[in-house]
């Protein structure tokens, strides 16, 4: 199994969020980066 790249995962979440928000099935809160993930993103881990 191959590891997922953080940038690829975040891009996929952003795309899904945009689609769901457009349909009225989600809000801007979906997919917010927080906690450990936010720290990893800042450090590019």
N, CA and C of each residue as an Amber inpcrd file, in Angstrom:
protein
   135
   0.8410000  -1.1760000   0.0000000   0.0000000   0.0000000   0.0000000
   0.8900000   1.2440000   0.0000000   0.4850000   2.2270000  -0.7640000
   1.2670000   3.4610000  -0.8780000   0.7230000   4.5200000   0.0830000
   1.6270000   5.2700000   0.6910000   1.2290000   6.3560000   1.5850000
   0.6160000   7.5000000   0.7780000  -0.3040000   8.2010000   1.3980000
  -0.9380000   9.3440000   0.7410000  -0.1320000  10.6060000   1.0170000
  -0.0140000  11.4610000   0.0260000   0.6640000  12.7420000   0.1890000
  -0.3360000  13.7340000   0.7740000   0.0890000  14.4840000   1.7670000
  -0.7920000  15.4290000   2.4430000  -1.4100000  16.4170000   1.4640000
  -0.6370000  16.9380000   0.5420000  -1.1640000  17.9060000  -0.4250000
  -2.2680000  17.2970000  -1.2880000  -2.0990000  16.0270000  -1.6680000
  -3.1160000  15.3530000  -2.4750000  -4.4070000  15.1490000  -1.6820000
  -4.2590000  14.7920000  -0.4320000  -5.4230000  14.5830000   0.4320000
  -6.1670000  15.8930000   0.6420000  -5.4400000  16.9500000   0.9330000
  -6.0720000  18.2550000   1.1590000  -6.7730000  18.7580000  -0.1040000
  -6.1860000  18.5070000  -1.2600000  -6.8150000  18.9080000  -2.5250000
  -8.1090000  18.1320000  -2.7550000  -8.1030000  16.8440000  -2.4580000
  -9.3070000  16.0260000  -2.6330000 -10.4120000  16.4740000  -1.6780000
 -10.0400000  16.7920000  -0.4550000 -11.0260000  17.2790000   0.5160000
 -11.5930000  18.6180000   0.0660000 -10.7460000  19.4950000  -0.4460000
 -11.2110000  20.8000000  -0.9280000 -12.1810000  20.6440000  -2.0920000
 -11.9040000  19.7250000  -2.9940000 -12.7890000  19.4830000  -4.1300000
 -14.1310000  18.9370000  -3.6550000 -14.1010000  17.9640000  -2.7600000
 -15.3310000  17.3960000  -2.2190000 -16.1420000  18.4770000  -1.4990000
 -15.4560000  19.2970000  -0.7030000 -16.1210000  20.3770000   0.0230000
 -16.8220000  21.3260000  -0.9440000 -16.1400000  21.7320000  -2.0040000
 -16.7250000  22.6560000  -2.9750000 -17.9830000  22.0580000  -3.6090000
 -17.9160000  20.7830000  -3.9460000 -19.0710000  20.1250000  -4.5500000
 -20.2470000  20.0560000  -3.5790000 -19.9700000  19.7110000  -2.3340000
 -21.0430000  19.5880000  -1.3460000 -21.6250000  20.9410000  -0.9600000
 -20.7770000  21.9600000  -0.8430000 -21.2560000  23.3130000  -0.5270000
 -22.1490000  23.8110000  -1.6670000 -21.7590000  23.5490000  -2.9020000
 -22.5460000  23.9830000  -4.0570000 -23.9410000  23.3500000  -4.0560000
 -24.0380000  22.1260000  -3.5480000 -25.3290000  21.4390000  -3.4760000
 -26.1010000  21.7880000  -2.2050000 -25.4640000  22.5410000  -1.3050000
 -26.1080000  22.8670000  -0.0370000 -26.0700000  21.7270000   0.9640000
 -25.1680000  20.7810000   0.7560000 -25.0760000  19.6050000   1.6210000
 -23.9680000  19.7120000   2.6550000 -23.2310000  20.8150000   2.6550000
 -22.1510000  21.0240000   3.6220000 -21.9700000  22.5250000   3.8120000
 -21.2150000  22.8800000   4.8500000 -20.9040000  24.2840000   5.1020000
 -19.4040000  24.4870000   4.9920000 -18.9910000  25.7160000   5.1590000
 -17.5650000  26.0510000   5.0950000 -16.7580000  25.3740000   6.2110000
 -17.4370000  24.8430000   7.2170000 -16.7260000  24.1700000   8.3100000
 -16.1210000  22.8350000   7.8920000 -16.6590000  22.2360000   6.8560000
 -16.1600000  20.9480000   6.3960000 -14.7140000  21.0590000   5.9400000
 -13.8800000  20.1670000   6.4160000 -12.5110000  20.0880000   5.9420000
 -11.5560000  21.1210000   6.5020000 -11.9440000  21.7850000   7.5830000
 -11.0200000  22.7550000   8.1690000  -9.8140000  22.0380000   8.7690000
  -8.6410000  22.5830000   8.5240000  -7.4050000  22.0150000   9.0630000
  -7.2570000  22.4870000  10.5060000  -6.9880000  21.5480000  11.4010000
  -6.8300000  21.9210000  12.8050000  -5.9410000  20.9110000  13.5240000
  -5.5060000  21.2670000  14.7120000  -4.7430000  20.3550000  15.5520000
  -3.4460000  19.8790000  14.9290000  -3.1850000  18.5960000  15.0430000
  -1.9410000  17.9900000  14.5660000  -1.7890000  18.1620000  13.0600000
  -2.8660000  18.0360000  12.3300000  -2.7990000  18.1990000  10.8830000
  -2.3440000  19.6060000  10.5170000  -2.8150000  20.6130000  11.2470000
  -2.4020000  21.9880000  10.9740000  -0.9060000  22.1400000  11.2300000
  -0.4020000  21.5470000  12.2870000   1.0270000  21.6240000  12.5990000
   1.8580000  20.9460000  11.5160000   1.4030000  19.8020000  11.0380000
   2.1200000  19.0900000   9.9760000   2.1140000  19.8940000   8.6920000
   1.0020000  20.5250000   8.3710000   0.9100000  21.3060000   7.1490000
   1.8640000  22.5000000   7.2000000   1.9540000  23.1460000   8.3410000
   2.8480000  24.2950000   8.4880000   4.3040000  23.8730000   8.3190000
   4.6410000  22.7030000   8.8310000   6.0310000  22.2250000   8.7700000
   6.3040000  21.3950000   7.5370000   5.2630000  21.1210000   6.7340000
   5.3690000  20.3030000   5.5210000   5.8870000  18.9000000   5.8520000
   5.3430000  18.3130000   6.9090000   5.7270000  16.9490000   7.3010000
   4.9060000  15.9570000   6.5230000
